[in-house]
Amino acid sequence: MDFELTDEQVMLRDTVRDLLARTYDPETRLRVTDTELGWSRDVWKQLADLGILGLPFAESDGGVGAGPVEAMVVLEEVGRRLAPEPIVDAVYVPGALVALAGSEEQRGRILPDVVGGAKLLAFAHAEPGVRWPATELATAATATAGSYTLTGTKNPVAHGDAADDLIVSATLPGGGIGLFLVSPNGTGVGRRSYRTVDGSRAAQIDLDNAPAELLGADSDASGAVAAALASAHALLCAEQIGAMEEALRLTTDYLKARKQFGVTLSKFQTLTQRAANMYVSLELARSSSLYATAALADGSVDPVVTSRARLQVGRAARHVGQEAIQMHGGIGVTAEYPVGHYVARLTAIERTLGGGLDHLAVLAAQVGDYELPEL
């Protein structure tokens, strides 16, 4: 198997890297994330014009028709620059739900505006007090004269503060999970926005008999949800790889420049060994991230593959982040220096769509399915 990027994928990587490098240095990123929106609509337009927002969608839906590897390449560059634009939360994941579950009319009405950058979506799936994976939803759909209303609470909804439309999961009257299109400004919808630990935005969505449009047919959409979330897990892994790479680079550069007792820190053997261990963790995580992406490219949606990757990458991210802070010392936790922001983002991702213990529980539940080796 060839693990090298193709010429086209290298070109895509370099294009995204150049755009984000020109846009975001640490000071510029801080200014942008401190605005009310928390990201740049100018950068968003450039991403749309380059076709980045349309990468995973079929050409018939206005997209590019690229595969999971291309999306992985983009998210690694997003992680490398800590770009705050909500590519995954506002386009790739909720757009995938529309593409998978929506009717032809709904896809044609919604997706071209999404991939063109004119419309932002958000997937309202998580509920307060419910651990990942959410198999039973308290939010319920009620059918009335051929239409639906939803009642329940969704929180956190990543980048739900800026969404033009919400894709809401709810229990169908006959059982199973349905996906519904809801206007955040419609009747019966309350939206409370807040900042997260990494400087991103999220919202709590309260639904009280809110009018909703069913995506696709009146049938269980659990398969579409599983497929979209499997993609989200792989993309989060890729973003963590990019962030870890930059955190390691910042740390090694600091060790080469900072002096103690008249010599640079890189002369201290223990510190160089710890930096080498960070590199080992990064490369183990990179292999796991590629494993998750390759599974999606083969058409496999396997929760065991997902949890293996998320657990390994999450553990590596914790190790790399903690060591980066420790070897920088006090400057590593200042708002002006970037390494602390990388650690904050790595920590936030590690808690998104289940933490390490949640993924470990998924893997532990499968132990009985494996055959014992015979000597």
N, C-alpha and C positions, 0 to 999 in steps of 0.2 A: 504494500500500500504506500502511495506517495503522500507524505505529510507536508510537502512544500506547497506554498500558494502558487496558483497559476499567474501568468503575466497579467491577466485582467484583474485578479484579486489583489495583486501587488499595486496595480495602478489605483484601484479603489482605495486601498489602505493609504497610499501616499496622498491621494486627493483629500481624504477626510483629515489626515494628519496635518496637512498643510493648512486647510481651512481653520481647524481648531487651534493650531499653533499661532496663526496670525491673529486670531480673535481673543484667545484667553491666555494671558500671563496671570500670575497669582493676584496681582492688584486689580486687574480688570475683572477677574472672576468674582472677587469679593464685592466689587461695586455692583455687578449684575445681580448676584444672589441677594443683595440687600435691598433690591427694588421690590415693589409690591408683587410683581409677577414672579420674580426669582429666576428668570431666564430671558434670553434676547429673541425678540420676534424677527430682528434682522438676520440673525444666524439661522433661525427657523426657516426663513424664506430661502436662504442660500442652500440649506439642506434639501428643501423641496425642489429647488431648481436643478440641483445635481442628481435628483432621482433617489436620494438616500431614503426618503420617507416611503417611497414606493418599492423598495427592493424586494420584500417577500411576497408581494401581491401579484396576481396573474395580470398579464397584459390586457386581458378582457375587462379587468376591473380598474384599469388605469395605471397599473404598476409596471415593474420591470421584469418580474418573473424569475428573480434570482433565488438561490437556495439558502439554507441555514448557515453555510460557511461564510457567505458574503455578509450576512447580518452579524455574525461573530466578529468578523474583521472590523466592522464599523464600531461595535460596542467596545472592543479593546481600545480603540483610539479615543472613544468617549471617556473610558476609565482613565486613560493616560493623562488627559487634560482636565478631568473632573468637569466636563461640559455639563451644565445643568439642564439642557434642553430635554424634554420628556419624550424621547424617541420611542422607548419601550412602552411607557405607561399611557401615552396619548395616541400612539399609532400602531406599533407592531402587535401588541397583545389585544386591545379591543378591536382593532381592524381585522385581526385573524378570526375573532369570534363572528364578526359580520360576514367575512368571507366563507367561513365554515358552516354557519347556521342560517344566515340570511337568505331570503329569496332572491331571485335574479333582479327583481325590481328594487329591492332594498340595497343590494350590492351596487347597482348602477346609480342609485340616488345618494348613497353615503360615501362609498370608497373613493371616487375621484376627488372629492373635496378634501378627504383625509390625506391622501397621498400628495395632493397639491398644496398642502399646508394651510388650507382655508378653514378647516374644521378640526377641532380637537375632541377626542373621545376620552372616556375613562371607564375602567372596568370596576364596578362596584360589586365586590364579591365577599370580601372579608366582613365578619360581623363581630361585635364586641363579645368577649368571653368565649369565643370559639377558636380552638387551636387548629392549626393546619395539620392535615388537610380537612377542609370543611366538607363533610359528607351530608350533613343535614342542615338546612337553612331555616332560620326563624322567619325570614322575610317571605311573605306568602302572596300569591297572585289570586285574585278573585275575578271570575268571568262574569260579565254583566252585558247581556244583549249584544254578544259578538265582540265585545271589547274587554279590556282588562284594567284592573287597578291593583296597585301594590301597596303593602303596608309592612313596615319594618325599618331597621336601622342598619346602615352600612358604614363601617369604620375599621381601619383607615382605607380611604379611597385615594390612591396615589395620584397627585395632580388633579384631583377632582375639583379643586378651586377654580381652575381655568377651563374646564371642559364645557364644550358647547352642547354635547349630548352625553348621556350616561348609558352604558350597557350594564343592566342590573340583572343579577341572578336571583331567582325566587323559586319557591316550591310551587309546582303546578297544582291545580285543583284535583287532578287525578293521580298525583304523585309524580316524582321525577323533578328534574331541574329544568326550568325554562329560562330563556334569555330575552330581555325586554329592553326596548329603546325608550328612555325617559328624558324629558327636558328638565334640566336642573332649575329652570326658571318657571316651571309649570305649577299648577295648583297642587297643593298637598305635598310639596317638596321643600324641605328645609336644608340649607347648606351652610355648614360652619367650617371655615378654613383655618389652618394653623401651619406652623413651621415644624419640620422634623429635626432630629438631632444633627443631620448632615447638611442642613440649610435648604433642603427641598421643601415642597409644599404638598399638603394633603388636605383632606376634608372629611367631615362626617356628614353623611346624607341621611336625613330622616324622611321617611315616606309615610304618608297618612292618606290612604285611598288615592294615591297619585295615579293619574291616567298613564297608561303604558301601551306601547306597540310591541306585540310579540314578534321576535325575530324568527322567520321561517315558519315551520309547521308546529302544530300543537303536540309536540312529542319531546321526550327526554333529550336534553342537549348536553348531558354529562360528558359525552365523548368529545364534543367540541371544546368544552371547558378544559378537559384533561389535555387535549392537544395544544391549546393556546398556552396553558400554564407550563407545560413541558418546554415549550419554546422560551417562555419567560425565564425559567430556571437556567437554561443554557445561556441565554443572553446575559443574565446577571453574573454567571460564572465568568463569561468573557470580559465583562466590565471590571470584575475584580482582578483579572489577570493584568489588564492595562494599568489599574491603580497600583497593584503590587510592584509591577515593573518600575513605575516612576518612584514609588516610595523607596525601593531598593537603590535606584540610581541616586536619589537625593542623599541617602544615607552613606553610600560609598564616597560620593563627592565630598560630603562633610568630613568623613574620616581622613580623606586626603588633604583637607585644607586646615582643619582645626588642630591647634597645637596645645600640648600639655607637657610641662617639664622640658620645653625647648624642642620637642619633636612632634611630628604629626601623629594623630591618633592611629593612623594606618600602620604605624610601626609597632603597635602593641598586638602581640600574637593572639591574645584572647579575643580582641575585638574583630580582627580579620577572620578568625574562625567563626565567630557569631554571624558575621556578614556572609560567609560562605554557606552557613546553614540556612540563612534566609534565601539564598539562591536555590538551594536544594528544594526547599519548600515551594518556591515559585515554580520550578520546573515540574515537580510532582503535580501541582495544581494545574499547570498548563496541559499536561497529558489528560487529566480528568476532564477539563473543560472541553478539550478536543473530542474526548470519548463521548460526552453528552451531545455535542454538535453532530458528530458522525452518526450517532444513533438516529437523530432526527432526519439527517440527510438520507438515511436508509429507510425512512418511513416508519420507524419504531417509536412508539410512545410507551415507555416502560418506566413505571415509578421507581423501580429498583435502580435503574441506570441513573435516573434523575437524582435520587437520594445519595447514591455513591458519589456522584460528582459534587453535589452541594456540600456534603459532609467533608470531603477531602479539600475542596477549595476553601470552604469556610474555616477549617482548621489552619490551613496555610495562611489565610488572610489574617487570622488572629496572631499567628506567630510573627509574620512579617511586620504587621502593624505595631505590635508591642515592642519588638526589637528596634524598629525605626525610632520610636519615641525614646526608648531607653538610651540608645546610642547618640541621640541628639541632645539629651538632657533637657533642661528647662525650655530651651528655644523650641523644642518639638511640640509644645502644647500652646504656643502663642498664636493668636489669631493672624498675625502678620506673616508667619512662616507657613509654607504650604503643607508640610508633612502631617501636621495634625488634622488637616482637612481630608487628606487621603485616608487616614485612620478612621475618621468619623464616617466617611462614605463606606469603607470596607465593613465597619461595624453595622451600619444601617442595612447594607445588603445581606449580611449574615443573618439578620433577623427578619428578612423579607421572605414571605411564602414559606414560613417554617424556619426554626432555628436548628442548631446542630442536634439537639436532643430529639426534636421531632423527626428529623431524617434518620437518626440512629434507630428510633423506634420502628420506622418503616423497614429498615434492613433487618432488625432483630426479629420482626414478625415473619421474615422469610427463611429463617435459619432451618426450621423444620422441613423445608422443601428440598434441602440439599442432601444428597446421598453421602454417607460416611465413607471415607476411603478405606480400602482393605489392604492390609500389608501382606 
